């Protein structure tokens, strides 16, 4: 039996059967290196990036030791952003399908506090959340961690960057001293530059096993280009031309400022592209809506700052466009690494003005390879890529007992859509979103408005970028 087989681990038959049904057969490098010590109860300090399989690694460690009959918080996962917390919680629920009645609860800022209190009163086995909101619940006494057995710090370097050190310290002070601590980080910041992970882990971890996994993105699958532009005013026209040349179904345009994300997104929409801006000034509901449009393939371009994009796990990203070279050179490497994952090919294009050549030279030193700028290519297309799906919003959600299956069933019932015309369905607390093919959007909206769900009629509207 291969050492990379999940069956080689001390996991219950229920977990192994579910892993097999999910298509998880061989472990990724981070899983193969971190799971044995984690299952043995050791603290683990692992360097691994988004897309490496780290969530399944610590998720299986949490579930393997879970006592389902003890309805108390036994696992806590801290994440830097609400989006990452939602993704982690969703993955944990998938991994837990083989176990009876495991409750995973998310507690994040940006969401109403009251409903979270109600959820906590009903109890949970695992809590996933952002440091600020977890700390708030601890201070109010609505969350207690006396039964905690495992603490996970996911993307710890990002939490440091975002200034959560003191908050995390306060949370850790509320946990049992004999807990297991698992820390995952994309980088290991130097103590001299940023406080570093050693500061975060000092007195927190007991003789941790160090796991360091090589970059999971294969640079050979990324077609990287640096294009010369004359000046700042020429950037947008250059970006527009590149989007027409490559016509990516999904892409992220990285800008260095929040103001630029909004301006570039607005210009792209005016030019006929399907683009949404993502930055720190957005209210949570607007951020959620834009991310859903992008995930549903109803908007093909996400224009974002690096901070706003932190914690987003965007699968199958066709292209990354750097409107400028990132101010911090290692951030440039992280940007580019978001495409070309899991063996898929990807494109990374960076716009460079003469004033940025000094950054280009420094980037050459970091990458240890020469960089050649090239002129902009000529486009064979004049019409922007049109995303294949439209998104409908229902004015009802989990609070109304709606489930994805209810919406899919209503859409595909007699006289409705084919199953392959329906895309992603996302149900939030008070609203739900469903992606449908453009050609079927009017039929889908009429059917949802006409047919009752859970005995009720819900308002339905199409949302756009």
C-alpha positions in Angstrom: 0.0 0.0 0.0 1.4 3.4 -0.9 2.5 5.7 1.9 0.5 8.5 0.3 -2.8 6.5 0.6 -5.3 7.8 3.2 -5.9 4.2 4.1 -2.4 4.0 5.6 -3.4 6.5 8.3 -5.1 5.7 11.6 -8.5 7.0 10.4 -11.9 5.5 11.2 -13.6 3.4 8.4 -16.4 6.1 8.3 -13.8 8.8 7.5 -12.0 6.6 4.9 -15.2 5.6 3.2 -16.3 9.3 2.9 -12.8 10.3 1.6 -13.1 7.6 -1.1 -16.6 8.9 -2.1 -15.1 12.5 -2.3 -12.4 11.2 -4.7 -9.6 11.7 -2.1 -7.4 8.7 -2.7 -3.7 9.9 -2.5 -2.5 12.5 0.0 -0.9 15.7 -1.2 2.7 16.4 0.1 1.4 18.6 3.0 -1.1 15.9 4.0 1.5 13.1 3.9 3.9 15.1 6.0 1.6 16.7 8.5 -1.2 14.1 9.1 0.9 11.4 10.9 2.2 13.7 13.6 -1.2 15.5 13.9 -3.0 12.2 14.4 -0.4 11.3 17.0 -1.4 14.4 19.0 1.7 16.5 18.2 1.7 20.2 17.6 2.5 21.0 14.0 3.9 24.2 12.4 3.5 23.8 8.6 4.3 26.1 5.7 1.8 25.4 3.0 -0.2 27.6 0.6 -3.8 27.8 -0.5 -4.5 24.9 -2.9 -2.0 22.5 -1.2 -4.7 20.4 0.6 -3.9 21.9 4.0 -7.6 22.3 4.9 -8.3 18.6 4.5 -5.1 17.9 6.5 -6.1 19.8 9.6 -9.8 18.9 9.0 -9.1 15.2 9.2 -7.0 15.7 12.3 -9.9 17.6 14.0 -12.5 14.9 13.0 -10.3 11.9 13.9 -10.3 12.9 17.6 -13.8 14.3 17.8 -16.2 12.9 20.4 -19.5 13.4 18.7 -21.5 12.5 21.8 -19.8 15.3 23.7 -21.7 18.3 22.4 -19.1 21.0 23.2 -16.6 23.0 21.1 -13.7 20.7 20.7 -12.0 22.3 17.7 -11.4 26.0 16.8 -10.1 27.2 13.5 -9.0 30.9 13.2 -8.9 32.4 9.7 -7.9 35.9 8.5 -11.1 36.5 6.5 -14.7 35.6 6.4 -14.4 34.1 2.9 -11.6 31.7 4.0 -13.6 30.8 7.1 -16.7 29.9 4.9 -14.5 27.8 2.6 -12.9 26.0 5.5 -16.2 25.3 7.2 -17.7 24.0 4.0 -14.7 21.6 3.5 -15.0 20.4 7.1 -18.7 19.6 6.6 -17.8 17.6 3.5 -15.1 15.7 5.3 -17.6 15.0 8.2 -20.3 13.5 6.1 -19.5 10.0 7.2 -19.9 10.9 10.9 -23.3 11.3 12.6 -24.5 14.8 13.5 -21.3 16.8 13.5 -22.0 20.5 13.8 -19.6 23.0 12.3 -20.4 26.7 13.0 -18.9 29.8 11.5 -18.5 33.0 13.6 -17.2 35.9 11.5 -17.3 39.7 11.6 -19.5 41.3 9.0 -22.4 39.0 9.9 -25.2 39.8 12.4 -24.3 39.0 16.0 -27.8 38.0 17.1 -28.2 34.9 14.9 -24.8 33.7 16.0 -25.9 33.8 19.6 -28.8 31.6 18.7 -26.6 29.1 16.9 -24.2 29.0 19.9 -27.0 28.2 22.2 -27.7 25.1 20.2 -24.1 24.1 20.5 -21.3 23.0 18.0 -18.4 20.6 17.8 -16.1 22.8 15.7 -16.1 26.6 15.4 -14.5 28.3 12.4 -14.1 32.1 12.5 -12.2 35.3 12.3 -10.2 36.5 15.4 -12.2 39.6 16.1 -15.6 38.0 16.2 -14.3 34.9 18.2 -12.8 37.3 20.7 -16.0 39.2 21.0 -18.0 36.1 21.7 -15.5 35.0 24.3 -15.6 38.4 26.1 -19.5 38.3 26.1 -19.5 34.8 27.5 -21.5 33.4 24.5 -18.6 31.1 23.5 -16.5 29.0 26.0 -13.5 26.9 25.1 -13.0 24.8 28.2 -13.5 21.6 26.2 -11.2 22.6 23.4 -8.8 19.9 22.3 -7.4 21.3 19.0 -6.7 24.9 18.0 -5.9 25.6 14.3 -4.3 28.9 13.1 -4.9 29.0 9.3 -2.9 31.4 7.2 -1.2 32.7 10.3 1.1 35.0 8.3 -1.9 36.8 7.0 -3.4 37.2 10.4 -0.1 38.7 11.5 -0.1 41.1 8.6 -3.7 42.2 9.4 -2.7 43.0 13.0 -4.4 40.2 14.9 -1.5 39.2 17.1 -3.0 40.7 20.4 -6.5 39.3 19.6 -5.1 35.8 19.0 -3.1 36.0 22.2 -6.4 36.9 24.1 -8.2 33.9 22.4 -5.4 31.5 23.2 -5.5 32.6 26.9 -9.1 31.2 27.0 -8.1 27.7 25.8 -6.9 24.7 27.9 -3.1 24.5 28.3 -3.0 20.9 27.2 -4.7 21.5 23.8 -3.1 20.5 20.5 -2.1 23.5 18.3 -1.8 23.4 14.5 -0.4 26.4 12.6 -0.5 26.7 8.9 1.2 29.6 7.0 2.0 30.4 3.4 5.3 32.0 4.5 7.4 32.1 7.7 8.0 35.8 8.2 11.3 36.9 9.7 11.0 38.0 13.3 13.1 41.1 12.6 10.7 42.3 9.9 7.2 41.7 11.2 7.1 40.2 14.6 7.2 36.8 12.9 5.6 33.5 13.6 8.1 32.7 16.4 6.6 35.6 18.4 3.1 34.1 17.7 4.1 30.6 18.7 6.3 31.3 21.7 4.7 29.7 24.7 1.8 28.5 22.5 3.2 25.4 20.8 5.0 22.5 22.5 7.9 21.1 20.5 6.1 21.5 17.2 6.9 19.2 14.2 8.1 21.5 11.4 6.6 20.7 8.0 7.7 22.7 4.9 6.2 21.9 1.6 7.7 23.2 -1.7 5.6 25.6 -3.7 2.6 23.7 -5.1 2.2 25.8 -8.2 4.3 24.5 -11.1 5.9 27.5 -12.8 6.1 25.5 -16.0 2.3 25.7 -16.3 2.2 29.5 -16.0 2.8 31.5 -19.2 4.2 34.7 -17.7 4.7 37.9 -19.6 5.9 41.5 -18.8 4.5 44.1 -21.2 5.9 47.6 -21.6 3.5 50.5 -21.4 4.5 54.1 -22.1 3.1 55.7 -18.9 0.3 55.6 -16.3 -2.3 56.8 -18.8 -1.6 53.9 -21.1 -2.2 51.2 -18.5 -6.0 50.8 -19.1 -5.8 50.6 -22.8 -3.1 47.9 -22.4 -5.2 45.9 -20.0 -8.2 46.1 -22.3 -6.1 44.8 -25.2 -4.7 41.9 -23.2 -8.2 40.9 -22.1 -9.2 40.8 -25.8 -6.1 38.8 -26.7 -6.4 36.1 -24.1 -10.2 36.2 -23.4 -9.9 34.4 -20.1 -13.1 32.9 -18.7 -11.9 33.8 -15.2 -9.3 36.4 -14.3 -8.1 38.6 -11.5 -6.7 42.1 -12.1 -4.5 43.2 -9.2 -4.2 46.9 -8.4 -2.1 48.5 -5.7 -4.9 50.9 -4.4 -8.5 50.6 -3.5 -9.3 53.7 -5.6 -7.8 52.0 -8.7 -9.9 48.8 -8.3 -13.1 50.8 -8.5 -11.9 53.0 -11.3 -10.6 50.1 -13.4 -13.7 48.0 -12.8 -16.0 50.8 -13.9 -13.9 51.5 -17.0 -14.0 47.8 -17.9 -17.8 47.6 -17.5 -18.2 50.7 -19.7 -16.0 49.0 -22.3 -18.4 46.0 -22.3 -16.5 43.6 -20.0 -18.1 41.8 -17.1 -16.0 43.0 -14.1 -16.5 43.6 -10.4 -14.3 45.4 -7.9 -13.2 44.0 -4.6 -11.6 46.2 -1.9 -11.7 46.9 1.8 -14.2 49.7 1.5 -17.1 47.4 0.6 -19.8 46.5 3.0 -19.9 42.7 3.6 -23.2 42.2 1.7 -21.7 43.9 -1.4 -18.5 41.9 -1.1 -20.5 38.7 -0.8 -22.6 39.6 -3.9 -19.6 40.3 -6.0 -17.8 37.2 -5.0 -20.9 35.1 -5.8 -21.2 36.7 -9.3 -17.5 35.8 -9.9 -17.8 32.3 -8.5 -21.0 31.7 -10.5 -19.3 32.7 -13.8 -21.7 35.7 -14.1 -18.7 38.1 -14.0 -15.4 37.0 -15.5 -13.1 39.6 -14.1 -12.4 40.4 -10.4 -10.5 43.7 -9.9 -8.9 43.5 -6.4 -6.3 44.8 -4.0 -4.0 42.2 -2.5 -5.5 42.7 1.0 -9.0 42.2 -0.3 -8.0 39.0 -2.2 -6.3 37.5 0.9 -7.9 34.2 1.9 -9.8 33.8 -1.3 -9.4 30.3 -2.8 -10.3 30.7 -6.4 -10.1 27.5 -8.3 -9.4 27.3 -12.0 -8.2 30.9 -12.4 -7.3 31.3 -16.1 -5.3 34.5 -15.8 -3.8 37.0 -13.5 -3.2 40.6 -14.7 -0.9 42.9 -12.6 -2.0 46.5 -13.3 1.3 47.4 -11.7 4.2 45.4 -10.2 3.3 44.7 -6.6 5.0 47.0 -4.0 6.3 44.0 -2.2 8.0 41.6 -4.5 7.0 38.4 -2.8 3.4 39.6 -3.2 4.0 39.5 -7.0 5.0 35.8 -6.7 1.9 35.0 -4.7 -0.3 36.9 -7.2 1.1 34.9 -10.1 0.8 31.6 -8.2 -3.0 32.0 -8.1 -3.1 30.7 -11.7 -1.8 27.5 -13.2 -2.8 25.3 -10.2 -3.2 21.6 -10.0 -1.5 21.0 -13.4 -3.8 23.4 -15.3 -2.2 26.1 -17.5 -2.4 29.7 -16.6 -1.4 33.2 -17.8 0.2 36.0 -15.8 0.6 39.4 -17.4 2.3 42.4 -15.8 2.2 45.9 -17.1 5.5 47.8 -16.6 6.2 51.5 -17.2 9.7 52.9 -17.5 9.5 54.2 -14.0 9.0 50.7 -12.7 12.2 49.2 -14.2 14.0 49.4 -10.9 11.3 47.1 -9.4 11.7 44.8 -12.4 15.5 44.5 -11.7 14.8 43.6 -8.1 12.2 41.1 -9.2 14.9 39.5 -11.4 17.0 39.1 -8.3 14.2 37.5 -6.3 13.3 35.1 -9.1 17.0 34.5 -10.0 16.2 34.6 -13.7 16.3 37.4 -16.4 13.0 39.2 -17.3 12.4 40.6 -20.7 9.7 43.1 -21.4 7.8 42.7 -24.7 5.4 44.9 -26.8 1.7 44.4 -26.5 0.3 41.7 -28.8 -2.3 42.4 -31.5 -5.8 41.2 -30.8 -7.8 39.1 -33.2 -11.0 40.0 -31.2 -12.9 43.2 -30.7 -15.7 41.8 -28.5 -15.1 41.0 -24.8 -15.6 37.6 -23.4 -19.2 37.1 -22.3 -19.6 34.9 -19.1 -21.9 31.9 -19.7 -24.1 32.2 -16.6 -26.6 34.7 -15.1 -27.3 34.9 -11.4 -30.7 35.1 -9.8 -31.2 36.1 -6.1 -34.1 34.8 -4.0 -35.3 36.9 -1.0 -35.1 33.9 1.3 -32.4 31.7 2.8 -31.4 29.4 5.6 -33.7 31.3 8.0 -36.5 30.2 5.8 -35.3 26.6 5.8 -34.3 26.9 2.1 -31.7 24.4 0.9 -29.8 24.2 -2.5 -31.8 21.0 -3.3 -35.1 22.9 -3.0 -34.0 25.5 -5.5 -32.6 22.9 -7.9 -35.8 20.8 -7.6 -38.0 23.8 -8.4 -36.0 24.8 -11.4 -35.8 21.3 -12.9 -39.3 20.1 -12.1 -41.9 19.6 -14.9 -41.6 22.2 -17.6 -38.5 23.6 -16.2 -34.8 23.7 -17.0 -32.4 20.8 -17.7 -30.0 20.0 -14.9 -27.0 21.1 -17.0 -28.5 24.6 -17.3 -28.2 25.2 -13.6 -24.8 26.1 -12.0 -23.8 26.9 -8.5 -26.4 27.5 -5.8 -25.4 29.4 -2.6 -27.8 29.7 0.3 -27.0 32.4 2.9 -28.9 33.3 6.0 -31.5 35.5 4.4 -30.9 35.2 0.7 -30.0 32.6 -1.9 -28.3 32.8 -5.3 -28.4 30.4 -8.2 -26.5 30.5 -11.5 -28.4 29.6 -14.7 -27.4 29.7 -18.4 -28.0 33.0 -20.0 -30.4 31.5 -22.5 -32.6 30.2 -19.7 -32.6 33.1 -17.3 -36.1 34.4 -18.0 -37.6 30.9 -17.9 -35.8 30.2 -14.6 -36.9 33.5 -13.0 -40.5 32.9 -14.1 -40.5 29.4 -12.7 -39.1 30.4 -9.3 -41.6 33.2 -9.0 -44.5 30.9 -10.0 -43.6 27.8 -8.0 -43.6 27.9 -4.3 -40.6 26.8 -2.2 -41.3 25.4 1.3 -44.9 26.5 0.7 -43.9 30.1 0.1 -43.4 32.4 -2.8 -40.1 34.4 -2.7 -39.2 37.5 -4.7 -36.7 36.7 -7.4 -34.4 39.2 -9.2 -31.4 39.0 -11.5 -28.3 40.6 -10.1 -25.7 42.1 -12.3 -22.2 43.5 -12.0 
